[in-house]
């Protein structure tokens, strides 16, 4: 028995007329009659009572009609579920992110993604260490929004920059430089700095130390903090100053002022990262949305 037999049976059971059912199914009436006879022979009992004047559904036929409709509904639902998964309209997506991604990029992408794909289950996980990024991105359902993820192996991961931004100086409001429109890094010689820990292969921390080195500053380090938001909090507490991505200025922390760097300086990238071997449809749709929001320039 095939699904077409169920459709044939349902048409006859609803029309109670082989001619009308055949017309509805776009097949010849003799062929339809033969298919129903074969179905009844396979079952070993009749489903219809037939005379020259009428067709009547027997009790067994009534029971089979309910089940046949249910089977077809389940099949249609299964096909639709598979289609929605294939097109990325349903399923699951794990997004790992650096804290600074929450200041602009992640909320902007998520607003559009949730509007377009409301049935996708989205899991969010903050990433604070290189090891944490490697573990989370081991899943083919995962995508990362990471700060300068140069530590990842490009043979295994795709890395696509979506936002390149300058560094700014985070200063306590009481600092004299907070009253200036912009700040020269050389003028900060002798200041106490809060910095991220240097981790081999992490361009983000390397860029900060390189900016200082380019300006002849060997920083006095008061505190190290993995999270950029933590650095800003330390600045607010008056422990020193910090170089942070410009997007952090979107976060208004009482006691902290952000000032552009005067003159040439280095930039920091926020990138999307995913496994090269991932075939997840939800990943594909997320990348499409992110690229639409942050097109390459």
Beta strands, then each sheet from edge to edge (+ up, - down):
strand 1: 48-50
strand 2: 55-57
strand 3: 91-97
strand 4: 120-126
strand 5: 142-147
strand 6: 157-172
strand 7: 182-183
strand 8: 192-195
strand 9: 220-224
strand 10: 242-245
strand 11: 256-261
strand 12: 267-275
sheet 1: 1+ 2-
sheet 2: 4+ 3+ 5+ 12- 6+ 10-
sheet 3: 4+ 3+ 5+ 12- 6+ 11- 7-
sheet 4: 8+ 9+
end
